[in-house]
């Protein structure tokens, strides 16, 4: 906020100023100076009424220090504080920040973040676009003046930011925004639609997120409320009293909702996800979403339930995900199902089974993997099949890897595209003998090392 005006003075004068202004029929702001005065006054009034003003004052300090070079990320720290502490005072503070920083080259990043924060605090969409052209600050002044006049002036006395006091429509909007942010966080790029990414890719992104290895955080636990749980499961087809078929409907596993549900579960807030996951009357997409959230909260999935979903649900996504979630299971029926799935006509199913088998590494998978390498088909299964053979180990697996390398050398295949380098890594794992050094190497290097490995293997297995 403006350093010229003392917050202490504003706090002392606000009540009298506001009463006098209303009595006099105060005019709406029309320029930067009059806008700043209104926003400063509103901020001071709301901050005085806030039970925990310290984080908001720290956010104000960070917004003031934000520039377009060494301290340009201070705005991000400020936005984090404001979203975590959900104070109504944050709204005029951010409106002022939009004006003050519109002239900076970083406004294309900061202004959308400000608008998002106001939207999530207010529970309704605020449309403010980054300004363009040489008069960026004046363009933003005009936009914020319109926002103040048309929206904030009428809303500020009645608006609630407490999630427990919001209307159902406001909560629904906040949930939609949090899901959008979670989706972007999972896939590290805005606009990643679920139809552009395979189930396995979504599962891998989700696993990374739940393990705390994702990139920039875009939502916080303080933004969650038990009222959100049914809404977070809505896209998956959740019903409080389900009556439809568990394999039907347009419901799909909602990967973006999983981290949010997992956080609620860790806080012991919201729906009883374990009960929903076990409920055979719920749509399988709902059950899988709950199972993923429970896994993120440290619980293991029920392998019998996953096997049943895989066997009965016609939807590819549910079947693929069921197979992927069977990792870390010691159920013997799991291995049988996974090995059989390697022969499925649906490549997504086969690849999911292969991915899970890489965790379990059962010897029962050897015949199918050896055939994949002999036929070099399906092509998508060759490289992961090579790595799984390395994990399984033993003479049969090593012999298959040696035979594959012989075939590649005979065909004159590219060591990179053919998987020759992967086969050498897998053979090293299988036999305990290191055949290549770390780092990138020339094609000739891999070919020479493959010939040496083949010769050594044949000498040891005449």
TITIMAR-473654 format. One line per 2 residues: number of its first residue (from 1); for each residue x negated, y, z negated of C-alpha. Coordinates in nm, 2 decimals. Each point is the difference from the previous one (the first is absolute). Layout:
<drendrens>
NUM) X:Y:Z; ...
</drendrens>
This chain:
<drendrens>
1) 0.00:0.00:0.00; -0.11:0.37:0.02
3) -0.28:0.08:-0.24; 0.11:0.36:-0.02
5) 0.31:-0.07:-0.20; -0.06:-0.12:-0.35
7) 0.20:-0.31:-0.09; 0.03:0.12:-0.35
9) 0.15:0.33:0.11; 0.23:-0.18:0.24
11) 0.12:-0.24:-0.28; 0.08:0.30:-0.22
13) 0.18:0.20:0.26; 0.18:-0.27:0.20
15) 0.33:-0.02:-0.20; 0.05:0.38:0.01
17) -0.11:0.03:0.36; 0.24:-0.28:0.11
19) 0.30:0.15:-0.18; -0.07:0.35:0.14
21) -0.05:-0.14:0.35; 0.33:-0.19:0.00
23) 0.19:0.30:-0.13; -0.15:0.22:0.26
25) 0.07:-0.25:0.28; -0.37:-0.05:0.08
27) -0.07:-0.03:0.38; -0.15:-0.31:0.15
29) -0.37:0.00:0.07; -0.10:0.12:0.35
31) -0.38:0.00:0.00; -0.30:-0.16:-0.16
33) -0.01:0.24:-0.30; 0.37:-0.03:-0.09
35) -0.01:-0.37:0.05; -0.30:-0.04:-0.23
37) 0.17:0.20:-0.27; 0.31:-0.23:0.01
39) -0.20:-0.32:0.00; -0.23:0.12:-0.28
41) 0.30:0.09:-0.21; 0.18:-0.33:0.06
43) -0.32:-0.20:-0.07; -0.06:0.18:-0.33
45) 0.36:-0.05:-0.11; 0.00:-0.37:0.08
47) -0.34:-0.06:-0.14; 0.10:0.16:-0.33
49) 0.29:-0.24:-0.03; -0.22:-0.31:0.09
51) -0.07:-0.23:-0.30; -0.34:-0.10:0.15
53) -0.15:0.30:0.19; -0.37:-0.09:-0.01
55) -0.01:-0.22:0.31; 0.19:0.26:0.19
57) -0.24:0.27:-0.10; -0.29:-0.23:0.11
59) 0.17:-0.05:0.33; 0.03:0.38:0.04
61) -0.37:0.03:-0.07; -0.08:-0.26:0.27
63) 0.23:0.17:0.25; -0.17:0.33:-0.05
65) -0.35:-0.15:0.04; 0.10:-0.18:0.33
67) -0.19:0.13:0.30; -0.08:-0.14:0.35
69) -0.35:-0.13:-0.08; -0.16:-0.12:-0.32
71) 0.32:0.00:-0.21; 0.26:-0.08:0.26
73) 0.11:-0.33:-0.17; 0.09:0.18:-0.32
75) 0.35:0.03:0.14; 0.03:-0.38:0.00
77) -0.08:-0.02:-0.37; 0.25:0.27:-0.07
79) 0.28:-0.18:0.20; -0.08:-0.32:-0.19
81) 0.05:0.17:-0.33; 0.32:0.17:0.11
83) 0.15:-0.33:0.13; -0.10:-0.19:-0.32
85) 0.15:0.26:-0.24; 0.31:0.10:0.20
87) 0.05:0.35:-0.12; 0.25:0.24:0.16
89) -0.26:0.27:-0.04; -0.21:-0.18:0.27
91) 0.25:0.10:0.27; -0.06:0.38:0.00
93) -0.37:-0.07:-0.07; -0.02:-0.20:0.32
95) 0.20:0.25:0.20; -0.25:0.26:-0.09
97) -0.29:-0.24:0.08; 0.14:-0.04:0.35
99) -0.02:0.37:0.06; -0.34:0.05:-0.15
101) -0.17:-0.28:0.19; 0.19:0.02:0.34
103) -0.29:0.19:0.15; -0.25:-0.28:-0.08
105) -0.09:-0.25:0.27; 0.10:-0.28:-0.25
107) 0.36:0.12:0.00; 0.09:-0.27:0.24
109) -0.07:-0.25:-0.29; 0.09:0.20:-0.31
111) 0.34:0.14:0.11; 0.15:-0.34:0.09
113) -0.12:-0.13:-0.34; 0.16:0.30:-0.17
115) 0.33:-0.05:0.18; 0.00:-0.37:-0.08
117) -0.06:0.07:-0.37; 0.28:0.25:-0.01
119) 0.23:-0.25:0.17; -0.08:-0.28:-0.24
121) 0.04:0.23:-0.30; 0.33:0.14:0.12
123) 0.15:-0.32:0.14; 0.07:0.15:0.35
125) -0.19:0.06:0.32; -0.19:0.34:0.03
127) -0.10:0.07:0.35; -0.31:0.22:0.02
129) -0.23:-0.05:0.29; -0.37:0.11:0.01
131) -0.02:0.34:0.17; -0.17:0.04:0.34
133) -0.18:0.29:0.16; -0.20:0.30:-0.13
135) 0.28:0.13:-0.22; 0.03:-0.32:-0.20
137) 0.04:0.17:-0.34; 0.28:0.23:0.12
139) 0.18:-0.29:0.16; -0.02:-0.18:-0.33
141) 0.12:0.31:-0.19; 0.31:0.01:0.22
143) 0.06:-0.37:-0.05; -0.03:0.01:-0.38
145) 0.21:0.32:-0.02; 0.27:-0.20:0.19
147) -0.04:-0.29:-0.24; 0.02:0.22:-0.30
149) 0.31:0.18:0.13; 0.19:-0.29:0.14
151) -0.09:-0.27:-0.24; -0.20:0.08:-0.31
153) 0.19:0.30:-0.12; 0.33:-0.20:-0.01
155) -0.16:-0.32:-0.13; -0.25:0.10:-0.26
157) 0.25:0.02:-0.30; 0.18:-0.32:0.07
159) -0.27:-0.22:0.16; -0.12:-0.29:-0.21
161) -0.34:-0.18:0.05; 0.05:-0.26:-0.27
163) 0.05:-0.33:0.17; 0.23:-0.12:-0.27
165) 0.23:0.30:0.06; 0.00:0.01:0.38
167) 0.30:-0.09:0.21; 0.01:-0.34:0.19
169) -0.06:0.19:0.32; -0.31:0.17:-0.14
171) -0.14:-0.33:-0.13; 0.07:-0.17:0.34
173) -0.19:0.28:0.17; -0.30:-0.03:-0.24
175) -0.01:-0.37:0.06; -0.01:0.05:0.37
177) -0.29:0.24:-0.03; -0.19:-0.23:-0.23
179) 0.05:-0.29:0.24; -0.13:0.21:0.28
181) -0.31:0.09:-0.20; -0.05:-0.36:-0.10
183) 0.03:-0.11:0.36; -0.27:0.25:0.11
185) -0.22:-0.10:-0.29; 0.02:-0.37:0.09
187) -0.09:0.05:0.36; -0.22:0.31:-0.03
189) 0.17:0.18:0.29; 0.32:0.19:0.03
191) 0.27:-0.14:0.21; -0.11:-0.37:-0.03
193) 0.33:-0.16:0.08; 0.08:-0.35:-0.13
195) 0.06:-0.12:0.35; -0.35:0.09:0.11
197) -0.17:-0.22:-0.26; 0.01:-0.38:-0.05
199) 0.13:-0.14:-0.33; -0.35:-0.13:-0.07
201) -0.15:0.35:0.05; 0.26:0.15:-0.23
203) -0.07:-0.27:-0.26; -0.38:0.07:0.02
205) 0.06:0.37:-0.04; 0.23:-0.06:-0.29
207) -0.25:-0.23:-0.17; -0.27:0.26:0.03
209) 0.23:0.26:-0.15; 0.10:-0.21:-0.30
211) -0.36:-0.08:-0.07; -0.07:0.37:-0.03
213) -0.22:0.01:0.32; 0.23:0.22:0.21
215) -0.09:0.35:0.10; 0.14:0.34:-0.12
217) 0.28:-0.04:-0.25; 0.33:0.16:0.12
219) 0.24:-0.08:-0.29; -0.02:-0.02:-0.38
221) 0.16:-0.20:-0.27; 0.15:0.31:-0.15
223) 0.22:0.04:0.31; 0.17:-0.33:-0.06
225) 0.33:-0.06:-0.19; 0.20:-0.32:-0.07
227) 0.28:0.14:0.21; -0.22:-0.04:0.30
229) -0.03:-0.38:-0.02; 0.32:-0.10:0.19
231) -0.08:0.26:0.27; -0.35:-0.13:0.04
233) 0.15:-0.34:0.07; 0.28:0.13:0.23
235) -0.18:-0.05:0.33; -0.08:-0.36:-0.10
237) 0.38:-0.06:-0.04; 0.04:0.01:-0.38
239) 0.35:-0.03:-0.14; 0.09:0.00:-0.37
241) 0.25:-0.27:0.06; -0.12:-0.18:0.32
243) 0.26:-0.18:0.21; -0.16:-0.04:0.34
245) -0.23:-0.27:0.14; -0.36:0.02:-0.14
247) -0.16:-0.03:0.35; 0.22:0.24:0.18
249) 0.03:0.37:0.04; -0.22:0.29:0.12
251) -0.19:0.00:-0.32; -0.38:-0.01:0.03
253) -0.28:-0.03:-0.25; -0.08:0.36:-0.10
255) -0.37:0.02:-0.04; 0.00:0.37:-0.08
257) 0.23:-0.06:-0.30; -0.21:-0.27:-0.15
259) -0.27:0.22:-0.18; 0.28:0.22:-0.13
261) 0.20:-0.29:-0.14; -0.32:-0.16:-0.14
263) -0.08:0.33:-0.19; 0.36:0.00:-0.14
265) -0.04:-0.36:-0.10; -0.32:0.07:-0.18
267) 0.18:0.28:-0.19; 0.28:-0.25:-0.09
269) 0.24:0.24:0.18; 0.26:-0.07:0.26
271) 0.15:-0.33:0.12; -0.11:-0.34:-0.13
273) -0.20:-0.09:0.31; -0.08:-0.35:-0.13
275) 0.37:-0.08:-0.03; 0.07:0.13:0.35
277) -0.29:-0.19:0.15; 0.14:-0.32:-0.15
279) 0.36:0.07:0.11; 0.09:-0.24:0.28
281) 0.30:0.22:0.09; -0.21:0.30:0.08
283) -0.12:0.06:0.36; -0.34:-0.16:0.05
285) -0.15:0.33:0.11; 0.10:0.14:-0.34
287) -0.15:-0.29:-0.18; -0.33:0.03:0.19
289) -0.02:0.37:-0.06; 0.04:-0.07:-0.38
291) -0.25:-0.28:0.01; -0.26:0.23:0.16
293) 0.07:0.27:-0.26; -0.03:-0.25:-0.28
295) -0.33:-0.12:0.14; -0.12:0.36:0.00
297) 0.09:0.01:-0.37; -0.21:-0.30:-0.07
299) 0.25:-0.28:0.04; -0.03:-0.31:0.23
301) 0.26:-0.09:0.25; 0.21:-0.32:-0.02
303) -0.13:-0.23:0.27; 0.31:-0.22:0.00
305) 0.21:0.31:0.08; -0.24:0.11:0.27
307) 0.00:-0.35:0.16; 0.38:0.00:0.00
309) 0.02:0.35:0.16; -0.25:-0.11:0.27
311) 0.20:-0.31:0.07; 0.34:0.16:0.03
313) -0.03:0.36:0.10; 0.01:0.06:0.38
315) -0.15:0.34:-0.02; -0.37:0.00:0.11
317) -0.10:0.27:-0.25; 0.14:-0.20:-0.30
319) -0.17:-0.32:0.12; -0.34:0.16:0.06
321) 0.00:0.18:-0.33; 0.10:-0.31:-0.19
323) -0.30:-0.18:0.15; -0.24:0.29:-0.08
325) 0.13:0.01:-0.36; -0.08:-0.36:-0.06
327) -0.37:0.08:-0.04; -0.14:-0.09:-0.34
329) 0.26:-0.28:-0.05; -0.11:-0.34:-0.10
331) 0.33:-0.16:0.10; -0.08:-0.30:0.22
333) 0.31:0.06:0.21; -0.15:0.34:0.09
335) -0.30:-0.15:0.17; 0.22:-0.25:0.20
337) 0.23:0.29:0.11; -0.29:0.22:0.10
339) -0.19:-0.26:0.20; 0.32:-0.10:0.18
341) 0.07:0.37:0.08; -0.33:0.03:0.19
343) 0.18:-0.18:0.28; 0.30:0.23:0.00
345) 0.09:0.14:0.34; 0.03:0.35:-0.15
347) -0.36:0.14:-0.01; 0.09:0.23:-0.29
349) 0.09:-0.30:-0.21; -0.32:-0.19:0.09
351) -0.22:0.30:-0.07; 0.17:0.06:-0.34
353) -0.05:-0.37:-0.09; -0.37:0.02:0.10
355) -0.05:0.32:-0.20; 0.14:-0.17:-0.32
357) -0.20:-0.31:0.07; -0.32:0.21:-0.01
359) 0.08:0.05:-0.37; 0.07:-0.36:-0.08
361) -0.25:-0.16:0.24; 0.15:-0.35:0.00
363) -0.17:-0.29:0.19; 0.34:-0.09:0.14
365) -0.03:0.29:0.24; -0.31:-0.14:0.17
367) 0.16:-0.20:0.29; 0.21:0.30:0.12
369) -0.29:0.24:-0.03; -0.24:-0.23:0.19
371) 0.25:-0.03:0.28; 0.04:0.38:0.02
373) -0.38:0.04:0.04; -0.01:-0.29:0.26
375) 0.28:0.15:0.21; -0.10:0.36:-0.08
377) 0.38:0.05:-0.03; 0.19:0.18:-0.13
379) -0.26:0.27:0.05; 0.12:0.20:-0.30
381) -0.06:-0.29:-0.23; -0.36:-0.07:0.10
383) -0.19:0.26:-0.20; 0.20:-0.04:-0.33
385) -0.01:-0.38:0.06; -0.39:0.02:0.02
387) -0.01:0.18:-0.33; 0.23:-0.24:-0.17
389) -0.21:-0.29:0.11; -0.30:0.17:-0.17
391) 0.20:0.02:-0.32; 0.12:-0.36:0.01
393) -0.36:-0.12:0.06; -0.13:-0.35:0.02
395) -0.14:-0.20:0.29; 0.33:-0.02:0.20
397) 0.04:0.38:-0.01; -0.36:0.07:0.07
399) 0.00:-0.25:0.29; 0.29:0.18:0.16
401) -0.18:0.33:-0.03; -0.31:-0.14:0.16
403) 0.21:-0.15:0.29; 0.16:0.34:0.05
405) -0.34:0.18:0.02; -0.12:-0.25:0.25
407) 0.30:0.06:0.22; -0.05:0.38:-0.02
409) -0.36:-0.02:0.09; 0.07:-0.24:0.29
411) 0.27:0.24:0.13; -0.23:0.30:-0.04
413) 0.26:0.19:-0.20; -0.05:0.34:-0.16
415) -0.13:-0.07:-0.36; 0.23:0.27:-0.14
417) 0.32:-0.07:0.19; -0.04:-0.38:-0.01
419) -0.04:-0.01:-0.38; -0.36:-0.14:0.01
421) -0.11:0.24:-0.27; 0.30:-0.10:-0.22
423) -0.07:-0.36:0.06; -0.36:0.05:-0.13
425) 0.14:0.17:-0.31; 0.25:-0.27:-0.06
427) -0.27:-0.27:0.05; -0.21:0.17:-0.26
429) 0.28:-0.01:-0.24; 0.09:-0.36:0.08
431) -0.36:-0.14:-0.03; -0.15:0.24:-0.25
433) -0.28:0.08:0.25; -0.04:0.36:0.11
435) -0.02:0.03:0.38; 0.02:0.37:0.06
437) -0.11:0.31:-0.17; 0.23:0.29:-0.10
439) 0.07:0.28:0.24; 0.06:0.03:0.37
441) -0.21:-0.19:0.25; -0.05:-0.05:0.37
443) 0.19:-0.27:0.20; -0.33:-0.18:0.05
445) -0.06:-0.01:-0.38; 0.34:-0.18:-0.06
447) -0.07:-0.24:0.29; -0.34:-0.09:-0.13
449) 0.12:-0.05:-0.35; 0.29:-0.21:0.12
451) -0.24:-0.23:0.19; -0.21:-0.03:-0.31
453) 0.30:-0.08:-0.22; 0.13:-0.26:0.25
455) -0.34:-0.17:0.02; -0.04:-0.01:-0.38
457) 0.36:-0.14:-0.04; -0.06:-0.28:0.26
459) -0.34:-0.09:-0.16; 0.17:-0.04:-0.34
461) 0.30:-0.19:0.15; -0.14:-0.24:0.27
</drendrens>
